[in-house]
Amino acid sequence: MRDKPQNLQLNAHGELQHLLTIEGLPREILTRILDTAAPFTEVAEREVKKLPLLRGKSVFNLFFENSTRTRTTFEIAAKRLSADVINLNINTSSTAKGETLLDTVDNLVAMQADMFVVRHAASGAPHLIAGHLANIGNRHIHVVNAGDGRHAHPTQGLLDMYTIRHYKKDFSQLTVAIIGDVLHSRVARSQIHALTILGVPEVRVIAPKTLLPSAVERMGVRVFHDMTEGLRGVDVVMTLRLQNERMQGALLPSPQEFYKSYGLTPEKLQQAKPDAIVMHPGPMNRGVEIDSVVADGAHAVILPQVTFGIAVRMAVMSMLAGG
């Protein structure tokens, strides 16, 4: 079953059909997305922030989980490409009345949908939709995974890669550290897959044992439990949000204890290279994962990540639905 995401994601010509996960995608596809995003970053500086690439297309945002940043940036990206954007209010939709996910999809297909942007608490929900569309012969409709359970958040991983490339230029000489709740983080999984595919020679994860997946080393990372050792000489520091809503049982003594050992402070950051950049997918818990001095400091590129995220999502949607 490992090759199923790749088969669903690429069409017979090797082009993107859906974006469901970064795992298994060829390096050329990732690089092409990053290259395509570059000119879109300039659209925000224009007086008229519109391109006609998706004119006449209908993009349905299906967010079965709460989101502000991701949903808003997808909506901005689609509108800048001139698409018609429909935000489905899940709390008042038919799914809240007992309709199945695929019945909802079928009804939206009948409304001439061209793309679904899906965020769901269940891992694999976007794959289920993409497989269903293939089975019923609707190969002109595209699915973008905007985060599914603990599984993947591919556009977040891609915008993180765009940010790294913008500041560091070349992936082949970097050491990258990912800090925090790797166990529950779909962002971390997408980051690790993207970093390894793009040729980063050393990816580190720094976390307590209770917040690491079993056999995480199989993903090609080095594991550290000590911040001083793990941050030594790194070029990029990627902090993660503590996913308290996904934790079952007491995996941490307290947020204060986590901050003491794994919170990114100016003192701990001194172990990294002087020109290291600091990233966070948001929303940040200041004083838990990261100190405000670091979050607002010269090393942080957290707000540029958000800006680049619009361009990367424009690139993905234009490649999928705009040819």
C-alpha positions, -999 to +999 in steps of 0.1 A: +000+000+000+030+024+003+029+033-034-009+041-034-004+078-025+021+082-054-002+065-079-031+087-069-010+118-070+005+115-104-014+110-137-003+088-166+021+116-178+039+119-144+022+152-137+005+162-104-031+150-103-036+155-065-013+167-037-020+143-008+015+138+007+051+147+000+062+111+007+070+093-026+070+124-048+099+128-071+124+155-064+117+171-098+080+177-088+090+193-055+116+215-072+090+225-099+065+236-072+092+257-055+102+272-089+066+279-098+060+297-065+089+321-070+072+345-094+039+343-074+056+360-044+058+392-065+020+392-071+015+406-035+035+437-045+013+445-075-016+470-074-039+444-089-032+411-072-050+389-097-039+364-123-064+346-147-049+311-143-079+296-126-106+318-140-139+299-143-127+272-119-145+264-086-124+256-055-143+241-025-126+245+009-137+215+030-123+222+065-136+196+089-110+208+114-107+244+127-080+265+110-074+302+105-040+305+088-042+275+064-078+282+054-072+319+049-040+315+028-057+288+006-086+312+001-063+341-008-042+320-031-073+307-050-088+342-053-055+356-066-057+330-093-092+342-101-110+310-090-145+310-075-140+300-038-167+282-018-161+277+019-182+249+032-194+256+068-190+220+082-208+228+114-240+235+095-234+212+065-252+179+059-222+160+073-233+174+107-267+158+101-253+124+094-244+125+057-212+106+048-181+123+036-183+107+002-220+116-002-210+152+005-183+150-021-207+135-047-231+164-041-203+189-046-191+171-077-227+176-091-222+214-084-193+213-109-164+214-084-129+216-099-108+213-068-113+202-032-090+216-004-095+192+025-086+194+061-097+165+083-090+150+117-089+115+102-057+104+086-063+094+050-095+114+044-081+133+014-068+099+000-102+085+004-118+114-016-091+112-044-096+074-047-134+079-048-131+105-076-109+081-096-134+053-091-163+073-104-143+087-133-139+123-122-102+127-130-106+164-139-112+172-102-082+177-080-077+172-042-052+191-021-045+178+015-046+208+039-038+185+068-051+151+077-049+137+113-013+129+122-005+119+086+006+148+064+004+186+057+021+188+023+016+225+015+031+234+050+061+212+042+065+228+008+062+264+021+088+255+047+111+242+020+105+274+000+115+295+031+147+275+036+157+278+000+150+315+000+174+321+029+199+293+024+198+288-014+211+252-014+198+222+005+228+200+000+250+215+027+225+220+055+219+206+089+183+210+100+168+204+135+131+198+142+122+204+178+092+193+199+060+172+194+070+151+165+047+122+176+015+141+169+028+164+141+017+159+105+039+190+097+070+172+110+063+142+088+059+164+057+090+184+066+112+153+071+100+137+038+106+170+019+140+176+035+153+141+026+139+142-009+155+175-016+189+162-004+195+177+030+224+156+044+214+157+081+180+161+096+177+160+134+147+156+157+150+169+193+123+158+217+116+138+248+111+101+242+074+104+249+069+128+219+087+108+193+072+081+171+086+046+176+114+038+151+115+074+139+151+068+128+137+048+099+126+082+084+163+091+080+167+114+110+191+116+139+175+116+173+185+139+202+170+143+236+193+172+246+189+207+231+225+217+236+238+187+217+210+186+191+213+223+181+251+224+179+261+237+145+226+236+128+216+259+099+178+257+103+158+254+135+122+243+130+100+244+162+067+226+164+035+234+183+026+211+212-005+193+200-023+191+233-056+183+216-041+151+201-024+139+233-039+110+252-026+106+288+002+125+305+030+126+279+045+157+296+049+167+332+037+203+323+042+230+296+066+247+320+087+216+322+087+213+285+098+249+281+126+244+306+141+215+286+129+220+250+117+256+247+138+275+222+155+303+242+182+328+231+207+308+252+199+275+236+199+291+201+235+301+206+245+265+199+233+269+163+253+286+136+254+324+138+233+328+106+208+301+115+171+307+108+142+299+131+109+286+118+075+277+133+044+265+115+021+284+139+001+290+159+029+296+184+027+290+221+051+316+234+068+306+266+062+269+258+078+260+225+096+293+219+107+324+238+092+357+226+128+371+223+136+344+197+102+345+180+105+382+174+143+382+169+166+386+140+169+348+134+131+343+130+115+340+096+081+330+109+061+358+093+078+353+059+067+317+061+031+328+061+037+352+031+055+324+011+027+301+020+003+320-002+027+318-032+033+281-027-004+273-025-009+294-057+018+273-073+002+240-063-033+250-074-021+264-107-001+233-115-031+211-107-060+229-122-044+255-144-023+232-165 
